[in-house]
Amino acid sequence: MGLFLLDYGAGNVQSLANSLEKLGHEFKWISSPEDFDVATSLVFPGVGAFQTAVEGLRSRGLLEPLRKYIASGKPYFGICIGMQVLFQSSSEGDVAGLGIIPTSIGLFSNEDKSVPHMGWNSVELLDSEHKSNEGIDQSAHYYFVHSYRAAYDPEHNPEAAQWVHSVAQYGQEVFVSSVRKGNVFGCQFHPEKSGPAGLRLLNAWLSEPESQREHAPATPRISHPPKPKDGLTKRIIACMDVRSNDQGDLVVTKGDQYDVREKPSSSAPTANAVETAGAVRNLGKPVALASRYYAAGRRRARAAQHHLLPALATARPADARGRACGGAHDLRAPYHRRRHPRHGRPRWHAAQRARGRRGVLPRGRRQGQHRKRGGVRGGAHARRGRARRRDERD
């Protein structure tokens, strides 16, 4: 008996697991259909595509047990895809959802904005005067990252609109940011990646017994026209360049472009300056510095890493104290900045010359015919691929 997390097999769920541990909540993972029978609360932290999530649940025999669990009246909390699977379907994939909310998920329009919707956005509660709002704070900003959304349209979908708990705006589109009805609560944003506001939401939902939770009465929903400006905001993210030094230890460093080694002092050299000249600049240990950032209120840190596996090993201890996300990136110069091995000019010059003045290959070269000069076979994509493979061998 207790709290269970549902992982359909392709989502990044570690951030949520770390958040629950930080809040002091014990949980187990759904590993078989029988686990739904002993679960008293269920969180579905979906990350990824709608079709992948539904097919992943079906292939593991968890889709119908999930449907029965929700119908039983026990508390359910869906995050991102975990909320979207409650709907009938999605234009992201040709599969049916659970069909609990009678409308479909669609793609954001890219006419007035970039897609996906990624960043910190505000939400607006439709029942803001009600006592229980599941911990959602209208003055806070929550982290969104998605290309598909449920449009808020009470005129054409009045039955589905009864599920809507809060809305958000991206560009000139108003969409569903959270749903709530009976035992079901879901949000499109990621509380586990939303800093203190997200932790408060998680803790409020997990700490309040279902018997004491008050639900807003079903009130008619009215249209919510878009405002002149959406609620997106900016945040400063602390960045760390992490690489191994000459002794093989991972250190935080900082360089001039891609040169991260200490320079000899132009003034009177000291013994320490002579000893460190040419060494990788060391600004501290990654985990210790990330912990200092977190203690100072920086909720996110981006670390550029020279090799992927050391990056993951470094991120795990820091992730246990905070919430880490993002990728590992190579410290080598970008491809277009590296010099051509023959004539020393940046590689992009050769590619531009091959494409022609307008950036389009001549007809014959697009079809993979030989170039008249140089004897290079294939088009620009093939040449760039060969260049990358040479760089990897080097």
C-alpha positions as CSV (number, residue, x, y, z in Angstrom):
1,M,0.0,0.0,0.0
2,G,1.2,3.5,-0.7
3,L,2.5,5.8,-3.4
4,F,3.5,4.4,-6.8
5,L,5.2,5.9,-9.8
6,L,4.3,4.7,-13.3
7,D,7.2,4.6,-15.8
8,Y,6.1,3.5,-19.3
9,G,9.7,2.8,-20.3
10,A,10.8,5.8,-22.3
11,G,10.4,8.8,-20.0
12,N,12.9,10.7,-17.9
13,V,11.5,10.2,-14.5
14,Q,14.6,10.6,-12.3
15,S,13.9,14.3,-11.6
16,L,10.5,13.5,-10.1
17,A,12.0,10.7,-8.1
18,N,14.6,13.0,-6.7
19,S,12.0,15.6,-5.9
20,L,9.8,13.1,-4.0
21,E,12.8,11.9,-2.0
22,K,13.7,15.5,-1.2
23,L,10.2,16.1,0.1
24,G,10.4,12.9,2.3
25,H,7.8,10.8,0.4
26,E,8.5,7.1,0.0
27,F,7.3,5.5,-3.2
28,K,7.6,2.3,-5.3
29,W,7.6,1.7,-9.1
30,I,4.8,0.1,-11.0
31,S,6.4,-3.1,-12.3
32,S,3.4,-5.3,-13.0
33,P,-0.4,-5.0,-13.4
34,E,-0.9,-6.3,-9.9
35,D,0.8,-3.2,-8.4
36,F,-2.2,-1.1,-9.4
37,D,-4.3,-3.1,-6.9
38,V,-2.1,-2.2,-3.9
39,A,-1.4,1.4,-4.9
40,T,-3.3,4.0,-2.9
41,S,-1.9,7.0,-4.9
42,L,-0.4,7.0,-8.4
43,V,1.8,9.5,-10.3
44,F,2.4,9.2,-14.0
45,P,5.4,11.4,-14.9
46,G,5.3,11.0,-18.7
47,V,8.0,12.6,-20.9
48,G,8.1,11.9,-24.6
49,A,5.5,11.3,-27.3
50,F,1.8,10.4,-27.0
51,Q,1.9,7.4,-29.2
52,T,5.1,6.1,-27.6
53,A,3.6,6.4,-24.2
54,V,0.3,4.6,-25.1
55,E,2.0,1.8,-27.0
56,G,4.6,1.4,-24.2
57,L,1.8,1.0,-21.6
58,R,-0.1,-1.4,-23.9
59,S,3.0,-3.5,-24.7
60,R,3.7,-3.9,-20.9
61,G,0.1,-4.8,-20.2
62,L,-0.4,-1.6,-18.1
63,L,-2.9,0.4,-20.2
64,E,-6.1,-1.4,-19.1
65,P,-5.0,-1.7,-15.4
66,L,-4.3,2.1,-15.5
67,R,-7.8,2.7,-16.8
68,K,-9.3,0.5,-14.1
69,Y,-7.2,2.2,-11.4
70,I,-8.5,5.7,-12.4
71,A,-12.1,4.4,-12.6
72,S,-11.7,3.0,-9.0
73,G,-11.6,6.5,-7.6
74,K,-8.1,6.4,-6.1
75,P,-5.9,9.5,-6.5
76,Y,-4.2,9.9,-9.9
77,F,-1.6,12.6,-10.8
78,G,-0.6,12.9,-14.4
79,I,2.3,15.1,-15.6
80,C,2.8,16.2,-19.2
81,I,2.1,13.0,-21.2
82,G,0.6,11.6,-18.0
83,M,-2.1,14.2,-18.4
84,Q,-2.4,14.0,-22.2
85,V,-3.2,10.2,-22.1
86,L,-6.4,11.1,-20.3
87,F,-7.7,12.6,-23.6
88,Q,-9.3,10.8,-26.5
89,S,-6.4,11.0,-28.9
90,S,-3.6,13.2,-30.2
91,S,-2.5,14.4,-33.6
92,E,1.0,13.3,-32.5
93,G,0.2,9.7,-33.2
94,D,-2.5,7.4,-34.6
95,V,-3.5,5.8,-31.3
96,A,-6.3,6.3,-28.9
97,G,-5.8,7.6,-25.4
98,L,-7.8,6.6,-22.3
99,G,-10.7,8.7,-23.5
100,I,-11.6,10.0,-20.0
101,I,-11.6,13.6,-21.2
102,P,-13.7,13.8,-24.4
103,T,-11.5,15.9,-26.7
104,S,-8.2,15.6,-28.6
105,I,-4.7,17.0,-28.3
106,G,-3.4,19.1,-31.1
107,L,-0.2,20.8,-32.3
108,F,0.6,24.4,-31.4
109,S,0.4,26.8,-34.3
110,N,3.8,28.1,-35.4
111,E,2.5,31.2,-37.2
112,D,3.3,33.7,-34.4
113,K,5.8,31.7,-32.3
114,S,8.3,28.9,-32.2
115,V,7.3,25.4,-31.4
116,P,7.9,23.6,-29.0
117,H,6.6,25.7,-26.1
118,M,9.7,25.7,-23.8
119,G,10.3,27.7,-20.7
120,W,8.7,29.1,-17.6
121,N,5.1,30.3,-18.0
122,S,2.4,31.5,-15.7
123,V,-1.0,29.8,-15.3
124,E,-4.5,31.1,-14.5
125,L,-6.9,29.2,-12.2
126,L,-10.5,29.0,-13.4
127,D,-11.7,28.4,-9.8
128,S,-9.3,30.7,-8.0
129,E,-11.7,31.5,-5.2
130,H,-12.1,27.9,-4.2
131,K,-10.3,26.7,-1.1
132,S,-8.5,23.7,-2.7
133,N,-6.3,24.5,-5.7
134,E,-4.0,21.5,-5.5
135,G,-1.1,23.8,-4.6
136,I,-1.1,25.8,-7.8
137,D,0.2,29.3,-7.3
138,Q,-0.9,31.9,-9.9
139,S,1.9,34.2,-9.0
140,A,4.5,31.5,-9.7
141,H,6.0,30.3,-13.1
142,Y,6.1,26.7,-14.0
143,Y,8.3,24.9,-16.5
144,F,6.7,23.7,-19.8
145,V,8.3,21.8,-22.6
146,H,5.8,20.5,-25.2
147,S,4.7,20.8,-28.8
148,Y,1.2,19.5,-28.4
149,R,-1.6,20.9,-26.2
150,A,-5.3,20.7,-25.4
151,A,-6.9,23.8,-26.6
152,Y,-9.3,25.5,-24.2
153,D,-12.5,25.8,-26.1
154,P,-15.6,25.7,-23.9
155,E,-18.0,26.7,-26.7
156,H,-17.2,23.7,-28.9
157,N,-16.2,21.3,-26.1
158,P,-18.3,22.1,-23.0
159,E,-18.0,18.7,-21.5
160,A,-14.2,18.6,-21.8
161,A,-14.1,22.2,-20.4
162,Q,-15.6,21.0,-17.1
163,W,-12.3,19.2,-16.5
164,V,-10.1,22.3,-16.9
165,H,-8.6,23.5,-13.7
166,S,-6.2,26.2,-15.1
167,V,-5.1,27.6,-18.4
168,A,-2.0,29.1,-19.8
169,Q,-1.2,31.2,-22.9
170,Y,1.6,30.7,-25.4
171,G,1.6,33.3,-28.2
172,Q,-2.1,33.9,-28.9
173,E,-3.2,30.3,-28.0
174,V,-4.9,29.6,-24.7
175,F,-4.5,26.0,-23.7
176,V,-5.1,23.7,-20.8
177,S,-2.3,23.8,-18.2
178,S,-4.0,21.5,-15.6
179,V,-7.2,19.4,-15.2
180,R,-9.0,18.3,-12.1
181,K,-12.1,16.3,-11.5
182,G,-12.9,13.8,-8.7
183,N,-9.8,11.8,-8.0
184,V,-8.0,12.9,-11.1
185,F,-5.4,15.7,-11.3
186,G,-3.1,16.4,-14.2
187,C,-0.8,19.2,-15.3
188,Q,0.9,20.0,-18.6
189,F,3.9,21.6,-16.9
190,H,6.6,19.8,-15.0
191,P,6.4,20.5,-11.2
192,E,9.6,18.5,-10.6
193,K,11.5,21.0,-12.8
194,S,9.7,24.2,-11.6
195,G,11.8,24.9,-8.5
196,P,10.1,25.7,-5.1
197,A,6.7,26.3,-6.7
198,G,6.7,22.9,-8.2
199,L,7.8,21.2,-5.0
200,R,5.0,23.0,-3.1
201,L,2.5,21.7,-5.6
202,L,3.8,18.1,-5.3
203,N,3.8,18.2,-1.6
204,A,0.3,19.7,-1.4
205,W,-1.1,16.9,-3.6
206,L,0.7,14.2,-1.8
207,S,0.2,15.4,1.8
208,E,-3.5,16.1,1.7
209,P,-5.7,13.0,2.2
210,E,-8.3,12.5,-0.5
211,S,-11.0,12.4,2.1
212,Q,-10.2,15.9,3.2
213,R,-9.6,17.4,-0.3
214,E,-12.4,19.7,-1.4
215,H,-13.3,19.7,-5.1
216,A,-14.6,22.7,-6.9
217,P,-18.2,22.4,-8.0
218,A,-18.9,22.0,-11.7
219,T,-19.5,25.5,-12.9
220,P,-20.1,26.6,-16.5
221,R,-16.9,27.5,-18.3
222,I,-16.8,30.7,-20.3
223,S,-14.4,31.7,-23.1
224,H,-11.0,32.9,-22.2
225,P,-9.7,35.2,-24.9
226,P,-5.9,35.6,-25.2
227,K,-4.2,38.5,-23.6
228,P,-1.9,40.8,-25.6
229,K,1.1,39.1,-24.1
230,D,1.6,35.6,-22.8
231,G,3.1,34.8,-19.4
232,L,6.5,33.5,-20.5
233,T,9.4,34.8,-18.4
234,K,13.2,34.4,-18.5
235,R,15.5,32.8,-16.0
236,I,19.2,33.0,-15.5
237,I,20.8,29.5,-15.6
238,A,24.2,29.0,-14.0
239,C,26.5,27.4,-16.5
240,M,29.6,25.3,-15.7
241,D,32.2,24.1,-18.2
242,V,33.4,20.7,-16.9
243,R,36.3,18.7,-18.2
244,S,39.1,16.4,-17.0
245,N,42.4,17.9,-16.2
246,D,45.8,16.4,-17.0
247,Q,45.5,14.2,-13.9
248,G,42.1,12.8,-15.0
249,D,40.0,14.6,-12.4
250,L,36.8,16.4,-13.5
251,V,37.0,20.1,-12.7
252,V,35.0,23.2,-13.5
253,T,37.0,25.4,-15.9
254,K,36.7,28.5,-17.9
255,G,38.6,29.4,-21.0
256,D,39.2,31.9,-23.8
257,Q,37.1,30.5,-26.6
258,Y,38.2,26.8,-26.4
259,D,41.5,27.4,-24.7
260,V,41.1,26.4,-21.0
261,R,44.7,26.2,-20.0
262,E,46.5,28.7,-17.7
263,K,48.7,31.3,-19.4
264,P,52.2,32.3,-18.2
265,S,52.0,35.5,-16.2
266,S,53.3,38.6,-18.1
267,S,54.4,40.2,-14.8
268,A,57.1,38.8,-12.5
269,P,56.3,35.1,-12.3
270,T,55.8,33.5,-9.0
271,A,56.6,29.9,-8.2
272,N,52.9,29.0,-8.2
273,A,52.3,30.7,-11.6
274,V,55.2,28.8,-13.1
275,E,53.9,25.5,-11.8
276,T,50.3,26.1,-13.1
277,A,51.2,27.5,-16.5
278,G,49.8,25.3,-19.2
279,A,47.6,23.3,-16.8
280,V,43.8,23.1,-17.2
281,R,42.2,26.1,-15.3
282,N,40.6,24.6,-12.1
283,L,37.7,26.6,-10.5
284,G,36.6,23.8,-8.2
285,K,34.8,20.4,-8.1
286,P,31.6,20.2,-10.2
287,V,29.4,18.7,-7.4
288,A,30.6,21.1,-4.8
289,L,30.0,24.1,-7.0
290,A,26.6,22.9,-8.2
291,S,25.6,22.5,-4.5
292,R,26.7,26.0,-3.8
293,Y,24.6,27.3,-6.7
294,Y,21.6,25.4,-5.4
295,A,22.1,26.7,-1.8
296,A,22.3,30.2,-3.2
297,G,18.9,29.8,-4.9
298,R,20.0,28.8,-8.4
299,R,17.6,26.0,-9.2
300,R,19.2,25.0,-12.5
301,A,22.7,24.5,-13.7
302,R,24.0,23.6,-17.2
303,A,27.2,21.7,-17.3
304,A,29.2,21.4,-20.6
305,Q,31.1,18.1,-20.5
306,H,33.9,16.7,-22.6
307,H,32.8,13.1,-22.4
308,L,29.2,11.8,-21.8
309,L,29.8,9.1,-19.2
310,P,31.9,11.2,-16.8
311,A,29.2,13.8,-17.1
312,L,26.5,11.4,-16.0
313,A,28.7,10.2,-13.1
314,T,29.2,13.8,-12.0
315,A,25.6,14.8,-12.3
316,R,24.2,12.0,-10.1
317,P,25.5,13.3,-6.8
318,A,24.5,16.9,-7.7
319,D,21.1,15.6,-9.0
320,A,20.4,14.0,-5.6
321,R,20.7,17.4,-3.9
322,G,18.9,19.4,-6.5
323,R,17.3,18.6,-9.8
324,A,19.6,18.3,-12.8
325,C,18.5,18.1,-16.4
326,G,19.9,18.8,-19.8
327,G,22.7,17.2,-21.8
328,A,26.4,16.8,-22.0
329,H,28.2,18.8,-24.6
330,D,31.7,18.5,-26.2
331,L,34.2,21.3,-25.5
332,R,35.7,21.0,-29.0
333,A,35.2,23.9,-31.4
334,P,31.9,23.6,-33.4
335,Y,32.2,21.9,-36.7
336,H,31.9,25.1,-38.8
337,R,34.7,26.7,-36.8
338,R,37.3,24.0,-37.2
339,R,40.0,24.5,-39.9
340,H,40.1,22.6,-43.1
341,P,43.1,20.2,-43.0
342,R,44.4,21.1,-46.5
343,H,44.1,24.9,-47.0
344,G,43.5,26.0,-43.4
345,R,40.4,28.0,-44.0
346,P,37.2,27.2,-42.0
347,R,35.4,24.2,-43.4
348,W,32.2,26.2,-44.0
349,H,34.0,28.1,-46.9
350,A,34.3,24.9,-48.8
351,A,30.7,23.9,-48.2
352,Q,29.5,27.4,-49.3
353,R,31.6,27.2,-52.4
354,A,30.1,23.8,-53.3
355,R,26.5,25.0,-52.7
356,G,26.8,28.0,-54.9
357,R,25.8,31.6,-54.4
358,R,22.3,30.8,-53.2
359,G,23.2,27.9,-51.0
360,V,21.8,25.3,-53.4
361,L,23.8,22.6,-55.1
362,P,23.7,22.5,-58.9
363,R,21.3,19.9,-60.3
364,G,24.0,17.4,-61.2
365,R,25.7,17.5,-57.8
366,R,22.4,17.2,-56.0
367,Q,22.0,13.9,-57.8
368,G,25.3,12.6,-56.6
369,Q,27.4,13.0,-59.8
370,H,31.1,13.5,-59.7
371,R,32.5,17.0,-59.3
372,K,34.6,18.1,-62.3
373,R,37.4,19.2,-60.0
374,G,38.8,17.3,-57.1
375,G,37.1,14.0,-57.9
376,V,34.9,14.2,-54.8
377,R,31.9,11.9,-55.0
378,G,28.5,12.9,-53.6
379,G,26.9,16.1,-52.4
380,A,27.6,18.5,-49.6
381,H,25.9,16.2,-47.0
382,A,28.2,13.3,-47.9
383,R,31.3,15.5,-47.8
384,R,30.4,16.8,-44.4
385,G,29.8,13.3,-43.2
386,R,33.2,12.2,-44.3
387,A,34.8,15.2,-42.7
388,R,33.1,14.4,-39.4
389,R,34.3,10.8,-39.5
390,R,37.8,12.0,-40.1
391,D,37.6,14.3,-37.1
392,E,36.3,11.4,-34.9
393,R,39.2,9.2,-36.0
394,D,41.7,12.0,-35.2
